[in-house]
Amino acid sequence: MDVAVLGATGDVGRQICAQLIERRVLPPTSRLQLVGRSGGASASATHGLRADLIDAYDEHAPLIDAALRPEDVVADVVVMAAGLTAPARAGGSVDRNALAAANARVFASYADAIARYGSGHEVVIVVSNPVELGVDVVARRLDRHRVIGMGAWLDTLRFRREIAASLGVRRQRVGGFVVGQHGNGAVPLWSSVRIRGLDTAERIAAMATLRGDRTFATFVDEIRQATHTLDDIATLDVEQAFATIDSWPPDLRVVARPWMTHQSGSKTANGTAGAAVDLVDTVLDGRDIVVAGQVRLEGEISLLGSPVAGVLGVPVVLGPEGWRRVLLDPLAADEEALLAASARSIAAVVDSVAATVEPVVCARREEDDYAEQIEWIADVRGADQTGTLTALASVFSSRGVNFESFATLDVADGVGAMRIAFTSSPRLQRVLARTIDRLAVIESVTMRRA
């Protein structure tokens, strides 16, 4: 299967590309598409990043393709890391809402192109902030079940780590989820925490020790006070600011530590990329796995007696076709109240920006018919070298299309001609043609009805 990373040359995008290869999420027969913007530094950097990745990981790298236009995106999994980010600087503030207006059109341009030119089966993982807005914009244009934001999963991993650190165990032993809005609107669900190796009584005692008698009634105020405290300390000593965070409860650390990391002049690119690659790996794995993510809900859950219609971070079952079910267990009263407030905050951000992006009901064309199966002939010219046939065959096999016939023709000046007969729908034929044409070893491809 193929993965496209939008915004591949950004801090997070670069890390995602590197981790996809380092963790061997993509085998050599798959394709990694690096997507940048045409014109300017991004265009040059995209081609440069491709050369650098091949240089670093040639022994096990997938096929790597550089693309510079939204309509050139061709992949089974699309990671959206494009758009502006808040600069990392000491003493600055990270206002995710201020990014919304700037990034809304970026989200829409890629989503419209995928809806119009894609296969209709892509799973989109939104990394860019505000992640909830990105999910909303993309899910209005594609099947909402194929769009998930990684913010809640990143916060979940952070929550598990903070609990594990407090208990002196490995993160793999800790379960539990963070839901709601990514960032200051996160809702760490203490009621969902499970510790492998502890029975119910031991777990309850451990959670009481970690949380004390605090409730979420004061959580928003705690976060606000924490940022003020860290601002004052970091002005003189950033190391002491991080030491102060270590003295706080795990749920407060989940929000405060990444905030301080950004304020320190660093960024959270490694952790963000790691969480995004986790979700890519889950989709490509072929199994259904429970993760937390921002998704667009249409009444799957209710909060304070009202069905939720809109984007919210919740635990979901994620698999190769996107997310299927929401698995949100009954919440404690303070958790439900805070999650409802988080839902209202997300809705305010989304609604305030909705007017800046033209509404799209469905960008797909009327002729995009999956049922109609037509026989096609593909005439392909590609490099006469090892790997060309493998790359070509993987494009068809990963999309469930069989060769009805395959013939190699003449070879001249290092370029060989091939003729392939296959059957598919018109939409899938267009996807195959575009994907083949993006392969570095292919010189040209033309398709016609048999």
Summary of the structure (lengths in Angstrom):
residues: 450
radius of gyration: 23.5
end to end distance: 26.9
largest distance: 78.0
contacts: 1542
relative contact order: 0.13
helix: 46%
strand: 24%
